Amino acid sequence: MAGNAAVIAVCGHEAAYGAALEGHPGPDVDIVPNGRALFRAVAARLRRGERVVVVPMTLGREPGLVADAARTLRAVPEAGRGAVLLAEPFGTAQHLVAWLRAAAGRVPADSALLLAAPSGDPFEDAELHRVAALVRRYGSHDLVEVAFDGGDPAPAHGVRRCALLGAERVALLPASFAAVGPGGAGPVPVADAGPLVPGPALRRVLDERVADAHRRWDEHGDDGITTGLAAADHHGHAHTHPPGEGHGHSHEHGQAHGHPHEHGPGTGHRHHHPPSAAGADLGIRSIA
């Protein structure tokens, strides 16, 4: 898969800390949770004289996984001079919307969609509600609900809610790498609409992320670690303000953008803005 480099897929709750990916990418990919397991896996590969590419296995709801992985890699003593590369995350929220829409296209339009994923922090769970709204807005299903394994609402509650809202059948569609069950018998039939990313597609996207990481290093000398450290900078409470207490930094946006901002070089623009049809279409095109 990676030419002369070992590939390590680092996993958080979206991939059940690695359990959801076992056997899927292939035997040449190490699958580990973040933290000590990632540190040890990278150090072991480096001791064997191998280069390493680490791919954060998030679908866009877990930016903290990218930042945590970057901090772990920065602590590896031998990680300098391109020996260890941090790839772009496996997917973004736009990709997640696109994958969910593609999977929803295989579900009869008269079925309710229940998007289910392992629970994260409140902001990660709120992101799935936003994703579900886009799937409904640009899809053919009238009823799209969410549920969280280990969170609220649980999958069984989500099925009951769909039934109370008039659904005669429910398609349970995973919004993560992990399969989520319906939580027992429900009031209406429940069909499994997964997996979200089939094995061949998962392998192909991993290959693309690894190739892009090599290209970024070869062309720009960028190992991705410094960029990764800032991946979660605007996630959660860190970039919210009470009414009338916004910050004073600014830069120009189009007429539809309501407030100005200014960022230093390389920090990127990570504020949330209302979704648009154009944005959703861009997400679809990016993985076509």
Secondary structure, DSSP 4 states (H G I P E B T S, - for coil): --TTEEEEEEE-GGGGGGGGGTTSS-TTEEEEESTHHHHHHHHHHHHTT-EEEEEEE-SSS-HHHHHHHHHHHHT-TT-TTTTEEEPPPS--HHHHHHHHHHHHTTS-TTSEEEEEEE---HHHHHHHHHHHHHHHHTSS-S-EEEEEETSSS-HHHHHHHHHHTT-S-EEEEESSSS-----S--SS-EEE---SS-HHHHHHHHHHHHHHHHHHHHHH---SHHHHHTTTTTSGGGG---TT----------TT--S-----TT----------HHHHHHHHHHT-
